[in-house]
C-alpha cells in the first residue's frame, strides 16, 4: 500500500499519517466540507496529497530551524 510505504519512508506511523492527511485536506480547503473517510480522501487525492504534505512538512521544519 502506497500510504504505508510513504509513512514508513517519512518516519510517520500509519495512524499519524492518516491524521496528518486529514488535517492537510481540511486546512487546504478551509470553509469547504470534505466528505468521505480518510481512506476515500487518500484515494481521491493520491500522490498529489503526499507531495503537498511533504513540501509542507519541509517548510515547517525550515521555519522551526
Backbone bond lengths (Angstrom), bond angles and torsions (degrees), N, CA, C in turn:
res aa  C-N    CA-C-N  psi(-1)  N-CA   C-N-CA  omega(-1)  CA-C   N-CA-C  phi
1 X - - - 1.446 - - 1.522 109.22 -
2 X 1.306 116.80 131.85 1.457 121.88 -176.80 1.519 111.68 -60.14
3 X 1.327 116.17 -41.63 1.464 120.70 -177.93 1.517 111.27 -60.31
4 X 1.308 117.40 -47.63 1.461 121.13 -179.20 1.521 110.35 -63.99
5 X 1.315 117.65 -42.39 1.460 121.01 178.54 1.517 111.77 -63.36
6 X 1.317 116.70 -41.93 1.460 121.45 179.49 1.520 110.65 -65.02
7 X 1.330 116.30 -43.78 1.465 119.07 -178.04 1.522 110.84 -65.01
8 X 1.329 117.48 -39.93 1.472 120.25 177.14 1.524 110.26 -64.55
9 X 1.309 116.91 -43.01 1.463 121.62 -177.99 1.526 111.36 -61.03
10 X 1.313 116.76 -33.60 1.459 120.62 -176.13 1.523 113.01 -104.74
11 X 1.329 116.61 14.00 1.452 121.24 173.40 1.516 114.82 70.36
12 X 1.318 116.95 28.14 1.459 120.90 178.34 1.516 109.34 -109.94
13 X 1.312 116.57 146.00 1.459 118.59 170.40 1.519 107.22 -71.89
14 X 1.318 116.08 157.49 1.468 118.99 178.86 1.527 110.44 -60.35
15 X 1.332 117.01 -42.93 1.470 120.27 179.09 1.523 110.40 -63.98
16 X 1.312 116.73 -41.20 1.465 120.61 178.19 1.511 111.74 -64.60
17 X 1.329 115.60 -38.48 1.454 119.47 178.64 1.524 110.66 -65.74
18 X 1.332 117.43 -43.81 1.463 121.13 179.73 1.526 109.89 -61.21
19 X 1.328 117.12 -41.01 1.462 121.38 179.36 1.528 109.44 -64.79
20 X 1.321 117.63 -43.75 1.456 121.65 178.83 1.519 111.10 -63.11
21 X 1.321 116.62 -40.20 1.458 120.51 179.30 1.521 110.54 -62.14
22 X 1.319 116.14 -45.60 1.471 120.95 179.45 1.532 109.96 -61.52
23 X 1.322 117.84 -45.28 1.460 121.37 -179.77 1.521 110.90 -63.41
24 X 1.336 116.89 -41.60 1.459 120.67 -179.92 1.515 110.67 -60.96
25 X 1.322 116.74 -45.95 1.466 120.25 179.89 1.524 110.14 -63.56
26 X 1.321 117.56 -44.76 1.463 120.23 179.76 1.524 111.23 -61.53
27 X 1.334 117.82 -42.44 1.461 121.60 179.09 1.518 111.61 -67.09
28 X 1.317 116.60 -38.40 1.461 121.13 -176.48 1.519 112.49 -70.93
29 X 1.301 116.47 -27.15 1.458 120.95 -176.45 1.524 109.73 -120.54
30 X 1.327 115.39 43.90 1.459 120.39 -178.21 1.528 109.96 -53.95
31 X 1.304 115.02 133.63 1.446 120.22 -179.80 1.519 113.77 90.70
32 X 1.324 116.92 -15.54 1.457 120.65 176.86 1.526 108.88 -103.20
33 X 1.297 115.83 143.65 1.459 119.96 177.50 1.525 108.16 -88.17
34 X 1.315 116.17 122.41 1.457 121.40 178.60 1.524 106.81 -98.47
35 X 1.307 115.85 114.28 1.465 121.51 -177.54 1.527 110.14 -87.33
36 X 1.316 115.50 153.04 1.456 120.83 172.71 1.506 112.86 105.01
37 X 1.300 113.41 167.27 1.459 120.32 179.02 1.528 109.52 -77.25
38 X 1.318 115.40 168.21 1.467 119.43 176.47 1.518 110.08 -59.30
39 X 1.327 117.12 -39.03 1.465 119.97 179.01 1.526 111.15 -61.95
40 X 1.337 116.43 -39.91 1.466 120.30 177.39 1.523 110.97 -62.20
41 X 1.321 115.14 -42.33 1.467 119.48 -179.86 1.525 110.30 -64.64
42 X 1.336 116.04 -44.51 1.467 118.96 179.05 1.517 110.78 -61.39
43 X 1.329 116.26 -39.31 1.459 120.68 178.95 1.523 110.70 -64.15
44 X 1.333 116.36 -44.19 1.461 120.88 -176.11 1.522 112.48 -69.87
45 X 1.334 116.43 -44.55 1.456 119.77 -174.46 1.522 112.62 -87.36
46 X 1.318 116.18 -23.83 1.449 121.16 173.76 1.508 115.26 51.01
47 X 1.303 114.83 -139.23 1.457 121.64 -172.54 1.520 112.84 -63.34
48 X 1.324 118.93 -31.69 1.464 120.42 179.45 1.520 111.80 -59.86
49 X 1.325 116.46 -36.44 1.457 120.77 177.52 1.520 110.16 -64.25
50 X 1.311 117.26 -44.70 1.461 121.25 -179.34 1.523 111.28 -63.61
51 X 1.317 116.52 -42.36 1.467 120.93 179.31 1.523 110.00 -63.04
52 X 1.325 116.86 -47.60 1.465 120.84 -179.17 1.524 111.64 -62.77
53 X 1.340 116.56 -40.86 1.456 119.61 178.66 1.527 111.11 -64.73
54 X 1.305 117.03 -39.47 1.460 120.73 179.97 1.519 110.02 -63.70
55 X 1.321 116.61 -44.08 1.472 121.05 178.37 1.522 109.82 -61.88
56 X 1.340 117.14 -45.26 1.462 120.86 -179.73 1.523 111.03 -62.28
57 X 1.335 117.57 -40.75 1.463 120.48 179.69 1.523 110.40 -65.60
58 X 1.315 117.63 -40.17 1.467 120.37 178.34 1.521 110.58 -63.82
59 X 1.331 116.99 -41.81 1.460 120.74 179.00 1.523 110.30 -62.67
60 X 1.338 117.34 -41.70 1.465 120.53 178.09 1.523 110.74 -61.94
61 X 1.321 117.42 -41.81 1.462 120.72 179.74 1.523 110.81 -64.95
62 X 1.327 117.05 -39.77 1.461 120.35 178.81 1.520 110.95 -64.67
63 X 1.324 117.37 -39.33 1.463 121.33 178.61 1.525 110.24 -64.81
64 X 1.326 116.97 -38.61 1.455 121.50 -177.40 1.523 111.72 -70.55
65 X 1.316 117.57 -25.82 1.475 120.57 -177.76 1.466 110.11 -74.89
